[in-house]
Amino acid sequence: MADNVLLEMRGIDRHFPGVHAVRSVDFELRAGEVHALVGENGAGKSTLMKVLAGVHPAERGQILLDGREVHIASPAVAVQLGIAMVHQELKLAPHLSVAENIFLGQLPARRGGLVDWRQLHRDAGEAVGLLGLTLDVARKVTDLSVAEMQMVEIAKALHRNARILIMDEPSAVLTPFELAKLFDIIRGARARGVGIIYISHRLEEIFEIGDRTTVLKDGAKVGTVNVAAVDKWQIVKMMVGRDLGKTYPQREHRPGEAVLEVRNLTRRGRLEDISFQLHRGEILGIAGLIGAGRSDLAQVIFGAQRADAGEIRINGEPVRLRSPKDAMRRRIGFLTEDRHKTGLFGWLTVRENISIANLGRITRGLLLDLKRELQVVLGLVNQLRIATPSVEQKVENLSGGNQQRVLLAKWINTDSSIFLIDEPTRGIDVGSKEEFYFLMNDLTSKGAAILMISSELPEIMGMSDRILVMNKGRITAEFPAAEATEEKIMQYAALEVAR
């Protein structure tokens, strides 16, 4: 690793209304290193990097590139200086193609100014090929999964040959197979002298790919350490200021009767002949690679997609779930993989988000019973320990962990007894993860059943009672969690499925 300093940030300060988000932070990046930036939600990681990327101007402090002070007034200036950022909140144009998104603002043109579509698709194919993807670059982004969108975002940043590459939770929805490809790309960029700033809540990634780590807490810098000189729990203690207990709660698996049964479920091009049972008091984990059909399965069960064949039974009774409303009537709740786009209304308050799926509970005639609403919401805020200054706080201003609790509260408020939870801890810090696992455990101890989709294999093995593995729209394996290993899961997730 080269010792030359590429970037220095000195005494960076940034406020938002009522929040001192970054407090006089110093940060250094060397050419040819991966410098991990870690901390709990709200620690200031993304804000500090958005200052570097020109999204938020610093109120105080200096930024130096190659020892010379620069003023980054906008994202365009950052790009000109060779700084690219892969944001946690995807910044893609959904109604444009993959190719158009990757080369947005740099579309190849023929004589006369017309877009050279053949050249565009060829160049875009090479860009996604570097990530090991076989993605159709002519597809519209709106038709992609969240994980595929994330990879397009990474391809978009990498093709610009940035000197500094900021990656904010790039692996949040990637499975180990895709993550290994991403790490190969990062190692290649590091070997070319690119300085990489890597933000992640997954500490095991930091130890695999990182050279140094800087820890932030409450907007301030706690310290910078060499990754090789510390272990995971030392970093956790720096992040949270305390020792955490066992990450996954002890599960006493006493499954009851089957509450959800899926028989030969098929959706052309997505799912093929899916059959399984989910029992009361059980967490059934579903593992698989991107495109395996896991989220499609949850959406079919929730009525957001239509099955072409097969049967769904709730408590032994055949049901037709033609819409989410039908699923909600059957007491099914769905925590989607992207809480910002399909789970919560960020511009609404905590109170409104919790109430919105079950207004009937707080309605008297044609009017809302605001006193009853407040009573219900405060009860759930206390039960789930949602950290918010007020139930009138906008959800978009909460940390990721607290947003996820608000989403869970919304479905508890509908009296859901079956929970479909897709990527339960995506974008949540290590302390909040542990607390959310205990909330899930508490739900099942009271008789709820959880179908949990996760790209994190430790999470699948640590929280599930049974595990299903999906591959190309089919279930390729089922086994008790006690018999699972990462190698065994990946074997069935990656094998060729006979047609």
Backbone torsions as a table, in degrees:
resi	resn	phi	psi	omega
1	MET	NA	130.6	179.4
2	ALA	-67.4	146.5	-178.8
3	ASP	-94.1	-8.1	-176.6
4	ASN	-68.5	135.5	-178.4
5	VAL	-80.8	123.1	179.5
6	LEU	-90.9	-41.3	-173.9
7	LEU	-135.6	138.3	169.2
8	GLU	-130.9	131.1	171.0
9	MET	-116.3	122.8	-173.4
10	ARG	-120.9	122.0	172.7
11	GLY	58.6	40.7	-176.3
12	ILE	-73.7	130.3	178.9
13	ASP	-126.7	142.0	177.2
14	ARG	-154.3	127.4	176.2
15	HIS	-110.0	152.5	163.8
16	PHE	-127.1	165.6	-178.6
17	PRO	-52.0	114.1	177.4
18	GLY	79.1	2.5	-175.8
19	VAL	-136.1	127.7	171.3
20	HIS	-94.0	88.6	-167.1
21	ALA	-71.9	-38.4	179.6
22	VAL	-132.5	126.5	-171.3
23	ARG	-116.8	93.1	173.3
24	SER	48.2	55.4	-174.4
25	VAL	-90.6	134.4	170.2
26	ASP	-103.5	138.8	179.7
27	PHE	-149.4	141.1	-178.3
28	GLU	-131.7	141.1	177.1
29	LEU	-131.5	130.8	176.8
30	ARG	-97.1	153.5	173.6
31	ALA	-65.8	135.6	177.1
32	GLY	75.9	28.7	174.9
33	GLU	-131.3	157.1	169.5
34	VAL	-106.3	112.0	-178.4
35	HIS	-107.1	110.7	-178.2
36	ALA	-80.8	141.9	177.3
37	LEU	-121.2	116.3	-173.6
38	VAL	-128.8	163.4	179.6
39	GLY	158.0	164.4	178.9
40	GLU	-68.3	165.5	173.8
41	ASN	-55.2	136.5	-179.0
42	GLY	85.5	3.9	-179.0
43	ALA	-74.3	-19.2	178.5
44	GLY	109.2	6.0	-175.9
45	LYS	-60.7	-56.8	-176.5
46	SER	-65.3	-37.3	179.3
47	THR	-63.2	-44.3	179.0
48	LEU	-59.5	-42.7	-179.0
49	MET	-72.5	-30.9	176.2
50	LYS	-70.1	-27.2	171.6
51	VAL	-64.1	-45.8	179.2
52	LEU	-64.0	-35.9	-177.4
53	ALA	-85.9	2.1	175.9
54	GLY	83.4	7.8	-180.0
55	VAL	-76.6	-44.3	177.3
56	HIS	-120.6	119.9	176.4
57	PRO	-68.0	142.9	175.5
58	ALA	-71.8	143.5	177.2
59	GLU	-84.3	-33.4	175.8
60	ARG	-144.4	157.8	175.5
61	GLY	111.8	176.4	-178.0
62	GLN	-127.9	149.3	170.8
63	ILE	-123.9	126.4	-179.4
64	LEU	-120.7	131.3	172.0
65	LEU	-114.1	124.7	-176.9
66	ASP	53.1	34.9	176.5
67	GLY	83.6	-3.7	-180.0
68	ARG	-107.9	134.2	-178.7
69	GLU	-69.1	136.9	176.7
70	VAL	-127.8	155.3	177.3
71	HIS	-119.0	113.7	-174.1
72	ILE	-101.7	94.1	-172.4
73	ALA	-88.2	-12.8	-176.5
74	SER	-161.4	162.5	174.7
75	PRO	-57.7	-33.8	179.3
76	ALA	-62.9	-39.9	177.4
77	VAL	-64.6	-41.2	178.6
78	ALA	-59.6	-44.5	179.3
79	VAL	-61.6	-41.9	178.8
80	GLN	-62.1	-31.3	179.3
81	LEU	-83.7	-1.0	178.7
82	GLY	87.2	27.4	179.4
83	ILE	-111.1	121.9	178.2
84	ALA	-122.5	142.5	-179.0
85	MET	-129.3	129.3	170.5
86	VAL	-94.5	105.5	-173.3
87	HIS	-77.2	151.4	173.7
88	GLN	-65.7	-39.9	174.0
89	GLU	-88.0	114.7	-171.0
90	LEU	-59.9	136.9	-176.4
91	LYS	-113.2	52.1	-178.7
92	LEU	-106.1	155.7	173.9
93	ALA	-90.2	106.1	-168.2
94	PRO	-63.8	-27.4	-175.0
95	HIS	-97.3	6.6	171.2
96	LEU	-100.4	164.6	-178.6
97	SER	-76.6	168.2	174.6
98	VAL	-56.1	-47.8	-178.4
99	ALA	-61.0	-44.1	-179.2
100	GLU	-64.6	-36.6	178.5
101	ASN	-67.2	-42.4	-178.1
102	ILE	-63.6	-39.0	-175.1
103	PHE	-108.4	23.1	-179.3
104	LEU	-57.4	125.8	-176.5
105	GLY	85.4	-5.8	-179.5
106	GLN	-135.9	32.8	-176.6
107	LEU	-65.9	129.6	177.9
108	PRO	-65.8	138.3	-175.5
109	ALA	-123.6	149.1	172.3
110	ARG	-88.6	175.5	175.3
111	ARG	-61.0	131.4	-176.6
112	GLY	100.8	-5.8	174.7
113	GLY	90.0	0.1	179.3
114	LEU	-76.0	146.1	179.7
115	VAL	-66.6	132.6	175.1
116	ASP	-87.1	89.2	-173.8
117	TRP	-64.2	-37.2	-179.9
118	ARG	-63.5	-45.2	178.4
119	GLN	-65.1	-40.5	179.6
120	LEU	-59.5	-48.0	-178.5
121	HIS	-67.5	-34.9	177.9
122	ARG	-66.1	-46.4	-179.9
123	ASP	-66.0	-39.8	179.2
124	ALA	-66.8	-37.5	176.8
125	GLY	-60.6	-39.1	177.7
126	GLU	-67.3	-38.1	-178.9
127	ALA	-65.0	-44.3	179.0
128	VAL	-76.3	-26.8	177.5
129	GLY	-63.5	-31.8	176.7
130	LEU	-61.1	-24.7	179.3
131	LEU	-92.7	4.4	179.7
132	GLY	76.2	20.0	-178.5
133	LEU	-96.9	152.0	173.9
134	THR	-115.7	42.6	-174.5
135	LEU	-76.5	138.7	174.5
136	ASP	-74.3	109.7	-173.0
137	VAL	-74.1	-7.4	176.5
138	ALA	-87.1	-10.8	179.8
139	ARG	-67.8	146.2	174.3
140	LYS	-73.1	143.1	-179.2
141	VAL	-61.3	-32.3	-178.6
142	THR	-62.9	-18.9	179.8
143	ASP	-91.8	-0.1	-177.5
144	LEU	-89.8	158.0	170.5
145	SER	-73.8	165.7	178.5
146	VAL	-60.1	-40.2	-179.5
147	ALA	-64.5	-40.9	178.4
148	GLU	-66.3	-38.8	176.1
149	MET	-60.1	-40.5	179.9
150	GLN	-61.0	-41.9	-179.6
151	MET	-68.4	-34.8	175.0
152	VAL	-63.9	-41.2	177.8
153	GLU	-59.4	-42.0	179.2
154	ILE	-67.2	-44.4	178.6
155	ALA	-60.2	-39.6	179.5
156	LYS	-60.8	-41.8	-179.6
157	ALA	-72.5	-41.7	-173.9
158	LEU	-70.2	-31.7	-175.2
159	HIS	-71.9	-13.9	-178.8
160	ARG	-83.9	1.2	177.3
161	ASN	55.6	48.2	-179.3
162	ALA	-67.6	149.4	173.6
163	ARG	-83.1	-31.2	177.0
164	ILE	-124.0	124.2	-179.2
165	LEU	-118.7	117.6	179.2
166	ILE	-100.9	126.0	-179.1
167	MET	-122.2	109.0	-176.7
168	ASP	-99.5	103.8	-178.2
169	GLU	52.5	52.7	-176.7
170	PRO	-69.3	-22.1	-173.6
171	SER	-101.2	11.8	-170.1
172	ALA	-56.4	-32.3	-179.5
173	VAL	-121.3	19.7	179.5
174	LEU	-95.2	143.3	174.2
175	THR	-86.6	168.1	-179.0
176	PRO	-54.1	-33.8	-179.2
177	PHE	-64.2	-49.8	178.5
178	GLU	-69.7	-33.9	-179.5
179	LEU	-63.8	-38.7	177.7
180	ALA	-61.2	-38.8	177.3
181	LYS	-65.3	-43.2	179.2
182	LEU	-60.6	-42.7	-179.9
183	PHE	-64.7	-35.1	175.6
184	ASP	-61.7	-41.5	177.8
185	ILE	-63.3	-43.7	-179.8
186	ILE	-63.6	-42.8	179.5
187	ARG	-63.3	-37.9	177.7
188	GLY	-64.6	-42.1	178.1
189	ALA	-65.6	-40.1	178.4
190	ARG	-62.0	-41.2	179.8
191	ALA	-64.0	-25.8	178.8
192	ARG	-86.6	3.1	177.2
193	GLY	93.7	5.1	177.9
194	VAL	-71.2	137.5	172.9
195	GLY	-91.4	126.8	-173.6
196	ILE	-118.8	126.8	175.0
197	ILE	-105.6	120.3	-169.6
198	TYR	-119.2	111.8	177.6
199	ILE	-99.0	127.2	178.5
200	SER	-157.7	146.4	171.8
201	HIS	-88.1	-10.5	-178.7
202	ARG	-89.2	98.2	-172.7
203	LEU	-66.5	-27.1	178.8
204	GLU	-62.4	-29.4	177.4
205	GLU	-67.9	-38.2	-178.9
206	ILE	-59.7	-40.7	-177.7
207	PHE	-76.1	-20.1	178.0
208	GLU	-85.5	-36.3	-170.5
209	ILE	-116.0	-19.1	-171.0
210	GLY	-85.5	151.3	172.6
211	ASP	-101.7	-48.4	174.8
212	ARG	-129.9	160.1	178.3
213	THR	-133.3	132.0	171.0
214	THR	-109.9	132.6	-178.6
215	VAL	-107.5	129.7	174.1
216	LEU	-111.6	147.8	175.1
217	LYS	-147.0	127.1	179.7
218	ASP	52.1	39.5	175.8
219	GLY	83.2	-4.9	-177.2
220	ALA	-113.6	155.7	178.5
221	LYS	-81.3	126.4	176.1
222	VAL	-86.4	-41.9	179.4
223	GLY	169.3	168.5	175.7
224	THR	-123.0	132.5	-177.8
225	VAL	-133.5	154.5	170.6
226	ASN	-76.3	130.6	-176.6
227	VAL	-58.2	-38.3	-176.9
228	ALA	-67.6	-15.1	-174.3
229	ALA	-97.8	-2.7	-176.6
230	VAL	-132.8	170.2	173.3
231	ASP	-116.9	175.4	-175.4
232	LYS	-57.0	-43.5	-172.5
233	TRP	-73.3	-25.5	173.6
234	GLN	-66.9	-40.4	178.0
235	ILE	-68.3	-41.8	177.7
236	VAL	-57.8	-43.6	-178.9
237	LYS	-65.0	-37.3	175.7
238	MET	-64.4	-37.5	-177.2
239	MET	-70.2	-47.9	-170.3
240	VAL	-104.3	-11.0	178.8
241	GLY	73.8	16.0	179.2
242	ARG	-158.4	164.1	174.3
243	ASP	-84.1	132.6	174.7
244	LEU	-89.5	151.6	177.6
245	GLY	-82.0	-151.1	178.7
246	LYS	-65.4	130.5	-175.3
247	THR	-62.0	-45.8	-176.8
248	TYR	-105.6	131.3	-179.5
249	PRO	-67.9	153.0	176.1
250	GLN	-67.5	125.3	-179.9
251	ARG	-104.8	123.7	175.0
252	GLU	-100.4	97.8	-170.2
253	HIS	-80.4	105.0	174.3
254	ARG	-124.1	76.6	-175.1
255	PRO	-65.5	141.4	175.7
256	GLY	-96.9	-149.5	-178.6
257	GLU	-72.7	162.1	177.6
258	ALA	-69.5	126.8	178.4
259	VAL	-105.1	-23.1	177.3
260	LEU	-134.5	127.9	177.4
261	GLU	-130.8	129.4	178.4
262	VAL	-114.1	127.2	-177.0
263	ARG	-123.9	115.1	172.2
264	ASN	53.1	39.4	-176.5
265	LEU	-71.4	131.2	-177.7
266	THR	-137.9	134.4	169.6
267	ARG	-133.2	117.3	-170.6
268	ARG	-53.5	127.8	179.2
269	GLY	80.8	-5.8	-176.6
270	ARG	-125.5	-50.5	-176.2
271	LEU	-131.4	144.4	-178.9
272	GLU	-139.0	111.6	169.9
273	ASP	55.9	52.5	-178.1
274	ILE	-87.9	127.2	176.8
275	SER	-138.2	133.6	174.6
276	PHE	-170.1	169.4	174.1
277	GLN	-124.3	146.6	173.3
278	LEU	-120.5	129.6	-173.0
279	HIS	-105.4	154.1	176.0
280	ARG	-58.3	135.8	178.3
281	GLY	78.0	12.2	-173.3
282	GLU	-114.3	147.6	165.3
283	ILE	-109.5	114.7	178.9
284	LEU	-103.3	112.9	-178.2
285	GLY	-88.2	141.8	176.4
286	ILE	-121.8	119.0	179.9
287	ALA	-110.2	161.4	178.3
288	GLY	160.3	167.0	179.7
289	LEU	-83.4	170.4	174.8
290	ILE	-57.2	133.3	179.6
291	GLY	86.0	5.1	-178.6
292	ALA	-74.5	-17.3	178.7
293	GLY	103.5	9.1	-176.2
294	ARG	-63.5	-49.8	180.0
295	SER	-68.1	-34.0	176.3
296	ASP	-60.7	-41.0	179.3
297	LEU	-60.8	-45.8	179.6
298	ALA	-62.8	-39.7	-179.0
299	GLN	-68.3	-34.8	175.8
300	VAL	-66.5	-44.2	179.2
301	ILE	-62.6	-33.2	-178.6
302	PHE	-86.3	-1.5	178.1
303	GLY	82.3	7.6	179.8
304	ALA	-82.4	-19.6	171.3
305	GLN	-128.3	153.5	179.9
306	ARG	-97.9	135.7	173.0
307	ALA	-81.7	148.7	175.3
308	ASP	-88.9	-23.7	179.9
309	ALA	-158.9	163.6	177.7
310	GLY	105.8	-179.8	-173.6
311	GLU	-140.4	144.0	173.2
312	ILE	-119.9	131.7	177.2
313	ARG	-119.1	135.2	174.1
314	ILE	-114.1	120.3	-177.4
315	ASN	51.5	40.7	175.9
316	GLY	84.4	-6.1	-176.4
317	GLU	-102.4	127.0	175.9
318	PRO	-62.3	134.9	-178.6
319	VAL	-131.9	154.6	173.5
320	ARG	-112.3	111.8	-178.1
321	LEU	-104.4	88.6	-174.6
322	ARG	-92.0	-6.6	-179.9
323	SER	-159.7	161.7	174.4
324	PRO	-56.6	-30.7	179.0
325	LYS	-62.5	-40.1	176.9
326	ASP	-61.7	-42.8	-179.4
327	ALA	-64.7	-41.0	-179.9
328	MET	-64.2	-36.4	176.5
329	ARG	-62.4	-28.3	178.5
330	ARG	-90.4	13.9	175.3
331	ARG	64.8	41.8	174.4
332	ILE	-106.7	129.3	175.4
333	GLY	-115.6	148.5	-173.5
334	PHE	-131.7	110.1	172.2
335	LEU	-91.7	101.8	-172.3
336	THR	-73.1	166.0	-177.4
337	GLU	-70.6	-21.6	-179.9
338	ASP	-121.2	89.0	-174.8
339	ARG	-65.0	-26.3	-178.0
340	HIS	-70.8	-38.9	-174.5
341	LYS	-93.9	-36.8	-171.8
342	THR	-125.4	2.3	-178.3
343	GLY	-111.8	-43.0	-173.4
344	LEU	-127.7	160.0	171.1
345	PHE	-103.4	98.6	-172.0
346	GLY	-59.6	-30.8	-177.4
347	TRP	-82.3	-8.4	176.6
348	LEU	-93.2	167.4	-176.5
349	THR	-82.1	169.7	173.8
350	VAL	-56.9	-45.4	-179.6
351	ARG	-58.9	-48.2	-176.8
352	GLU	-66.6	-38.5	-180.0
353	ASN	-67.0	-38.2	179.9
354	ILE	-70.8	-35.6	-175.0
355	SER	-82.1	-24.4	-161.3
356	ILE	-63.9	-28.1	-177.2
357	ALA	-85.0	-5.7	-178.5
358	ASN	-147.7	60.8	-179.3
359	LEU	-66.7	-22.4	178.9
360	GLY	-60.4	-28.6	-179.5
361	ARG	-67.6	-25.5	-173.6
362	ILE	-119.0	22.0	-178.4
363	THR	-107.6	134.6	171.3
364	ARG	-118.2	108.0	-175.4
365	GLY	65.9	-120.0	179.3
366	LEU	-100.3	1.5	-174.0
367	LEU	-114.2	148.9	174.5
368	LEU	-78.3	137.2	175.0
369	ASP	-89.9	92.0	-173.3
370	LEU	-64.4	-32.6	177.9
371	LYS	-65.8	-44.3	177.7
372	ARG	-64.4	-41.0	179.3
373	GLU	-59.2	-47.1	-178.8
374	LEU	-62.3	-39.7	179.1
375	GLN	-62.6	-45.6	180.0
376	VAL	-64.2	-47.4	-176.2
377	VAL	-65.0	-44.8	179.5
378	LEU	-62.3	-36.1	177.4
379	GLY	-61.8	-42.6	180.0
380	LEU	-72.8	-36.5	176.8
381	VAL	-61.0	-42.0	178.2
382	ASN	-71.0	-41.6	-178.4
383	GLN	-62.0	-40.7	-176.6
384	LEU	-97.3	3.3	178.0
385	ARG	52.8	52.6	178.0
386	ILE	-78.5	119.0	-178.4
387	ALA	-84.4	103.3	179.0
388	THR	-146.9	139.6	179.8
389	PRO	-64.9	-23.3	-178.4
390	SER	-164.0	154.1	174.7
391	VAL	-71.5	-7.3	175.8
392	GLU	-92.7	4.0	175.6
393	GLN	-70.2	137.0	175.2
394	LYS	-67.2	137.8	-176.4
395	VAL	-61.7	-33.7	-178.1
396	GLU	-63.3	-16.6	179.9
397	ASN	-92.4	0.1	178.1
398	LEU	-89.3	160.8	174.0
399	SER	-68.2	164.0	180.0
400	GLY	-59.0	-39.9	180.0
401	GLY	-64.7	-39.4	179.4
402	ASN	-74.7	-32.3	172.9
403	GLN	-61.1	-41.5	179.8
404	GLN	-65.4	-34.2	177.0
405	ARG	-69.5	-36.4	176.1
406	VAL	-63.1	-41.0	178.3
407	LEU	-63.0	-41.8	177.2
408	LEU	-64.4	-41.4	179.0
409	ALA	-60.8	-38.5	179.0
410	LYS	-56.9	-43.6	-176.8
411	TRP	-79.8	-31.6	172.9
412	ILE	-62.0	-36.1	-179.8
413	ASN	-66.4	-18.6	176.4
414	THR	-90.8	5.7	-177.4
415	ASP	63.9	32.9	177.3
416	SER	-62.4	140.7	174.8
417	SER	-116.7	-13.5	174.4
418	ILE	-120.7	122.3	-178.5
419	PHE	-114.3	123.9	171.5
420	LEU	-97.8	112.9	-174.9
421	ILE	-119.5	109.7	-176.6
422	ASP	-100.7	115.6	-177.1
423	GLU	54.9	70.0	-171.4
424	PRO	-62.6	-27.5	-175.1
425	THR	-122.9	26.6	178.0
426	ARG	-62.6	127.7	177.0
427	GLY	70.4	24.3	-178.8
428	ILE	-114.6	137.8	-178.7
429	ASP	-71.6	167.8	-170.6
430	VAL	-61.6	-38.4	179.0
431	GLY	-68.0	-42.0	179.8
432	SER	-69.1	-32.3	176.4
433	LYS	-58.2	-50.5	-178.1
434	GLU	-57.4	-43.0	-178.3
435	GLU	-67.7	-36.8	179.5
436	PHE	-68.9	-34.8	176.4
437	TYR	-61.1	-39.6	179.7
438	PHE	-68.5	-33.3	175.3
439	LEU	-64.7	-41.8	177.1
440	MET	-63.3	-42.5	179.5
441	ASN	-62.0	-39.7	179.8
442	ASP	-65.1	-38.8	178.0
443	LEU	-59.6	-47.4	-177.8
444	THR	-70.2	-29.3	177.5
445	SER	-66.4	-21.3	178.7
446	LYS	-97.1	8.4	173.6
447	GLY	104.8	-3.2	178.3
448	ALA	-72.5	157.8	175.8
449	ALA	-117.9	137.2	-176.3
450	ILE	-124.0	126.6	168.3
451	LEU	-100.5	111.8	-172.1
452	MET	-112.6	120.7	174.8
453	ILE	-101.5	129.6	-180.0
454	SER	-149.7	142.9	174.3
455	SER	-91.6	-6.1	179.1
456	GLU	-93.8	109.8	-177.3
457	LEU	-63.7	-39.4	175.4
458	PRO	-58.7	-36.7	178.3
459	GLU	-66.7	-44.2	177.3
460	ILE	-58.2	-47.0	-177.1
461	MET	-75.1	-31.8	-176.2
462	GLY	-80.3	-25.3	-174.3
463	MET	-110.8	-17.9	-173.3
464	SER	-86.4	152.2	168.3
465	ASP	-91.9	-41.9	172.3
466	ARG	-128.8	159.1	-179.0
467	ILE	-130.3	130.2	169.1
468	LEU	-105.6	140.2	175.6
469	VAL	-112.6	129.8	179.0
470	MET	-111.5	147.0	179.6
471	ASN	-150.4	118.2	177.1
472	LYS	52.9	44.6	173.6
473	GLY	83.8	4.3	-179.3
474	ARG	-126.4	156.6	171.4
475	ILE	-85.6	120.2	-177.4
476	THR	-104.9	-11.5	178.4
477	ALA	-161.5	153.5	172.8
478	GLU	-145.3	130.4	176.6
479	PHE	-158.2	158.0	176.2
480	PRO	-62.7	147.8	-179.1
481	ALA	-59.7	-31.0	-179.1
482	ALA	-63.4	-21.3	-179.5
483	GLU	-98.5	1.8	-172.9
484	ALA	-86.9	144.7	166.4
485	THR	-133.3	159.9	178.9
486	GLU	-60.9	-39.0	-179.0
487	GLU	-65.0	-39.5	-179.3
488	LYS	-66.4	-43.3	179.3
489	ILE	-63.1	-46.5	-177.6
490	MET	-65.9	-31.1	177.9
491	GLN	-59.5	-46.3	-178.3
492	TYR	-80.2	-22.8	178.7
493	ALA	-76.9	-27.4	-173.2
494	ALA	-107.7	-10.7	-176.4
495	LEU	-66.7	156.6	176.5
496	GLU	-73.1	127.8	-179.6
497	VAL	-91.5	125.1	179.6
498	ALA	-68.7	138.8	179.6
499	ARG	-108.4	NA	NA
